[in-house]
């Protein structure tokens, strides 16, 4: 089953107050609540597009996949990259745990990554 996991995406982006972010960027308070709590019966394409633009991502970044026990999908299937990624600590929180030397290594890695993208 595919599920929308915006809380994970916001944590990955270091956005600590997702509801406030959504409302500030044009979503109604009601829609923001529904999106963040997965209570919407339908995920509207206009919301997907707006989220992708705001979060600089593609639709697959918004989804997690929970495979059925007897789905029989092999490990090489493209859906595997969406397998539940879980709730992760924000990047900011992880950086706060690093030593100054570790932060410099991350900075160097990001500089290299930026050159190659």
Buried (B, 14 or more C-beta within 10 A) or exposed (E): EEEBBBBBBBBBBEBEEBBEBBBEEEBEEEBBBBBBEEEBEEBEEEBBEBBBEBBEBEEBBBBBBEBEEEEEEEEEEEEEEBBEBEEEEBEEEEEEEEEEEEEEEBEEEEEEEEEEE
